[in-house]
Amino acid sequence: MTFDVNSFLSAGRKPMPTQNDEGKPHQLDLFEVDEVRSILDQLLDDSRLYRKSQRYIDLLDFASRLRNFAPFNAMLLNIQKPGLTYAASAYDWRVKFERHPKKDARPLVILWPFGPVAFVYDVQDTEGKDLPDGVYCFYASGPVDEAAIARFIDLAKKKNIICTMIDAGDSKAGSIQREGKLLPKKPGAKVKPNSYSYSLKINKNHCAPTQFATLAHELGHLFLGHLDKDNELNIPDRSKLSHHQEELEAESVAYLLCKRNGVETKSDSYLATYVKTNITINNLDMYQVMRAAGRVEEVLGLTAHNTFEDPKKKKLKRKKAK
């Protein structure tokens, strides 16, 4: 199977994605360009890599380890080079690891807001300073504590997601539901149609790591479109799925978030049980799972993606060198 870079380049020249709070384009919104989405769908369909349930679990584990890439880009890397353990941009290899790509090293393609694509390199295709042990876990964070949960709640509020701690029994972890339509924050300000606020409840009696898993699961439901469309948050309407389908997708998001942030949960056994009773996953939209996981990470401030040298600064350096 070949990876058509030219198709990505031409598709990526369509209108730029929307911007985040810092005025930078959302990498995840690149996947919403129709041409890009069509190419990605064809790529997944042609590859047939993830038709078996165990392959899907292996993919989630892979995306969990590559903490320095958005989940969807981790999937693209897995398709291009199965068995890859760690990759980074040439800039990151040079600045963070004092290494550089080998001569004639084959770059791997990921989506990037300013590119529209960017190139990264497998650790095996670089040389230089010796690497630390377990480099593919380089960006993993430590255990989640109460202070982290409080920070996540504050960040969610900025997206009109109000989290409340509830007193409940052990079997009730949490829930999320849509509340009223968003109102203008200032007189005369405009609000996009089909934009809402949300209420997310978390069991206060659970420990912080369990609360984190609950938060990831419920936000997964939201960004997977299980609660209907939301234009403000750029969420599609996928509210017509079966309950089992919704739970599998949301738990897949929670699994990714927990694994990528050093939290051990029972998601492993939940997903393992599902794949044993469902031999294929033809009905699972991996595109939406990876995209939603990336959006949840973005909302909770957990992104730790690769950095690339500013193209303008790079050109300036070349001019000065001449």
C-alpha positions in Angstrom: 0.0 0.0 0.0 1.3 3.5 -0.9 0.8 6.7 1.0 -0.1 9.4 -1.5 1.7 12.5 -0.3 0.7 14.6 -3.3 -3.0 14.0 -2.5 -2.4 15.3 1.0 -0.6 18.3 -0.4 -3.3 19.3 -2.8 -6.1 18.6 -0.3 -4.3 20.6 2.4 -4.3 23.7 0.2 -8.0 24.2 0.9 -9.1 26.9 3.3 -7.2 26.9 6.6 -8.8 25.4 9.7 -10.3 27.4 12.5 -8.1 28.8 15.2 -7.7 28.0 18.9 -7.7 30.4 21.8 -4.1 31.4 21.1 -4.9 32.3 17.5 -3.2 29.2 16.1 -4.9 26.8 13.7 -6.3 23.6 15.2 -4.2 20.6 13.9 -7.3 18.5 14.5 -9.5 20.6 12.3 -7.2 19.8 9.3 -8.9 16.4 9.3 -12.3 18.2 8.7 -11.3 19.3 5.2 -13.5 17.2 3.0 -10.7 16.2 0.6 -8.4 15.2 3.5 -11.1 13.2 5.2 -11.9 11.4 2.0 -8.2 10.4 1.5 -7.9 9.3 5.1 -11.0 7.2 4.8 -9.7 5.6 1.7 -6.3 5.0 3.3 -7.9 3.2 6.2 -10.2 1.2 4.0 -7.4 0.2 1.6 -5.0 -0.8 4.4 -7.4 -3.2 6.1 -5.0 -3.1 9.0 -7.6 -2.7 11.7 -10.4 -4.9 10.7 -9.6 -7.4 13.4 -10.4 -6.4 17.0 -6.9 -7.2 18.4 -5.3 -5.0 15.8 -7.5 -2.2 17.0 -6.3 -2.7 20.6 -2.7 -2.8 19.3 -3.4 0.5 17.5 -4.7 2.1 20.7 -1.6 0.9 22.6 0.6 2.4 19.9 -1.2 5.8 19.9 -0.9 5.7 23.7 2.9 5.4 23.6 3.5 8.1 21.1 2.6 10.9 23.5 4.3 13.6 21.4 1.8 13.2 18.5 -1.9 13.8 18.2 -3.7 10.4 18.3 -4.7 10.7 14.6 -1.1 11.4 13.5 0.0 8.4 15.6 -2.3 6.3 13.6 -0.9 7.6 10.3 2.6 6.7 11.5 1.5 3.2 12.4 0.0 2.8 9.0 3.2 4.0 7.3 5.7 2.1 9.5 4.3 -0.7 11.7 6.7 -1.5 14.5 7.8 2.2 15.0 8.5 3.0 18.6 9.4 6.7 18.6 9.5 9.5 16.0 10.1 13.2 16.1 10.7 16.2 13.8 14.2 16.9 12.6 14.0 20.1 14.7 13.1 18.2 17.9 15.8 15.5 17.2 18.4 18.3 16.9 17.3 20.6 19.8 16.0 18.0 22.3 18.1 15.0 21.6 21.2 16.3 19.8 20.6 13.9 16.9 19.9 14.3 13.2 18.3 12.2 10.5 20.7 9.8 8.7 21.7 10.5 5.1 18.9 9.3 2.8 16.6 8.7 5.8 13.0 8.2 4.7 10.7 10.8 6.3 7.2 9.9 7.6 4.2 12.2 6.9 1.9 13.7 9.4 -0.7 16.5 9.1 0.3 19.9 10.3 -1.6 23.2 10.3 1.0 25.3 8.5 2.2 22.6 6.1 -0.3 21.2 5.2 2.0 18.2 6.0 5.2 17.9 8.0 7.9 15.2 8.0 9.1 13.3 11.0 11.7 10.6 11.4 11.8 7.2 13.1 14.4 6.9 15.9 16.1 4.2 13.9 16.7 6.7 11.1 18.6 9.1 13.3 22.1 9.3 14.6 24.0 11.3 17.2 24.0 11.4 21.0 22.9 8.3 22.9 19.2 8.2 23.8 17.7 7.7 27.3 16.1 4.4 28.1 12.4 4.1 27.2 12.5 7.1 24.9 9.0 6.4 23.5 7.7 7.2 27.0 9.6 10.5 27.1 6.5 12.6 27.3 4.4 10.5 29.7 3.2 12.4 32.7 3.0 11.2 36.3 0.0 10.1 38.4 -3.1 12.4 38.3 -3.9 14.0 41.7 -6.7 16.2 43.1 -4.9 19.4 42.0 -4.8 18.1 38.5 -8.5 17.3 38.5 -9.3 20.8 39.8 -7.2 22.2 36.9 -9.0 20.1 34.4 -12.4 21.2 35.7 -11.3 24.9 35.3 -10.1 24.2 31.7 -13.3 22.5 30.8 -15.3 25.4 32.1 -13.7 27.6 29.4 -15.4 25.4 26.9 -18.8 25.8 28.6 -18.5 22.4 30.2 -19.5 22.7 33.9 -18.1 19.9 36.0 -19.8 19.1 39.3 -18.7 16.6 42.0 -21.6 14.4 43.2 -22.0 12.0 46.1 -22.8 8.6 44.6 -22.1 4.9 45.1 -19.2 3.2 43.5 -21.1 1.9 40.5 -21.9 5.4 39.3 -18.8 7.1 37.9 -20.3 10.0 36.2 -22.4 11.4 33.3 -22.7 14.2 30.8 -25.7 16.0 29.3 -26.4 19.0 27.2 -27.9 22.0 28.9 -29.3 25.2 27.3 -28.1 27.0 24.2 -25.2 29.4 24.7 -26.0 33.0 25.3 -23.9 36.0 24.2 -21.2 36.8 26.8 -21.5 40.5 25.9 -24.4 42.6 24.6 -24.4 42.5 20.8 -22.0 39.5 20.6 -22.9 36.7 18.2 -23.3 33.1 19.1 -23.0 30.3 16.5 -26.3 28.4 16.0 -26.5 24.9 17.6 -24.0 25.9 20.4 -24.6 24.7 23.9 -23.4 24.4 27.5 -22.9 21.1 29.2 -23.2 19.6 32.6 -20.6 16.9 33.5 -21.0 15.0 36.8 -18.1 13.2 38.5 -18.3 10.9 41.6 -16.5 12.8 44.4 -16.0 9.5 46.3 -13.7 8.1 43.7 -9.9 8.6 43.7 -8.3 11.2 41.4 -7.1 8.7 38.7 -10.6 7.2 38.5 -12.1 10.7 38.2 -9.7 11.4 35.4 -10.9 8.2 33.6 -14.5 9.3 34.1 -13.7 12.8 32.8 -12.0 11.4 29.7 -14.9 9.0 29.1 -17.6 11.6 29.4 -15.8 14.2 27.3 -15.2 11.4 24.8 -19.0 11.1 24.5 -19.2 14.8 23.9 -16.5 15.2 21.2 -17.5 12.0 19.5 -20.8 13.7 18.7 -23.0 11.3 20.9 -24.8 14.3 22.3 -25.6 15.8 18.9 -24.0 18.6 16.9 -22.2 21.6 18.5 -21.0 24.3 16.1 -19.0 26.2 18.8 -17.0 23.2 19.6 -16.9 21.9 16.1 -18.6 18.6 17.0 -20.5 16.5 14.4 -23.9 14.9 15.0 -23.3 11.2 15.6 -26.2 10.8 18.1 -27.9 7.9 16.2 -25.4 5.2 17.2 -26.3 2.3 19.3 -25.6 2.4 23.1 -22.9 -0.3 22.7 -21.2 1.6 19.9 -21.2 4.8 21.9 -19.8 3.1 25.0 -17.0 1.4 23.0 -16.0 4.6 21.3 -16.0 6.7 24.6 -14.1 4.0 26.4 -11.6 3.9 23.6 -11.0 7.6 24.1 -10.7 7.1 27.9 -8.2 4.2 27.3 -6.0 6.5 25.1 -6.1 9.4 27.5 -5.3 7.3 30.5 -2.5 5.3 28.8 -0.9 8.5 27.4 -0.9 10.0 30.9 0.2 7.2 33.1 -3.1 6.2 34.5 -4.0 2.5 34.8 -7.7 1.7 34.6 -10.0 -1.2 33.8 -10.5 0.0 30.3 -8.1 -2.8 29.2 -10.4 -5.5 30.5 -13.5 -3.7 29.2 -12.1 -3.4 25.6 -10.6 -6.9 25.8 -14.1 -8.3 26.7 -15.6 -6.4 23.8 -13.1 -7.7 21.2 -13.6 -11.3 22.4 -17.3 -11.1 21.7 -17.0 -8.9 18.6 -14.5 -10.4 16.2 -14.5 -7.5 13.8 -14.8 -3.8 14.3 -16.2 -2.8 10.9 -18.7 -0.5 12.5 -16.1 1.4 14.5 -15.2 4.9 13.2 -11.5 5.1 14.2 -11.2 8.5 12.6 -13.7 9.9 15.1 -12.1 8.1 18.1 -8.6 9.5 17.3 -10.0 12.9 16.6 -12.0 13.0 19.8 -9.1 11.8 21.9 -7.0 14.7 20.5 -9.8 17.2 21.2 -10.1 16.0 24.8 -6.4 16.3 25.3 -6.6 19.8 23.9 -9.4 20.9 26.2 -7.6 19.5 29.3 -4.2 21.0 28.3 -2.5 17.7 27.9 -1.0 18.1 24.4 2.7 17.6 24.1 3.2 17.5 20.4 6.3 17.9 18.2 7.7 21.3 17.4 8.9 22.4 14.0 11.2 25.3 13.2 9.3 28.4 12.0 9.5 28.4 8.2 10.1 32.2 8.1 13.0 31.9 10.6 14.4 29.0 8.6 14.4 31.0 5.4 16.1 34.0 7.2 18.8 31.7 8.5 19.5 30.4 4.9 19.7 34.0 3.6 22.2 35.0 6.3 24.3 31.8 5.6 24.7 32.8 2.0 
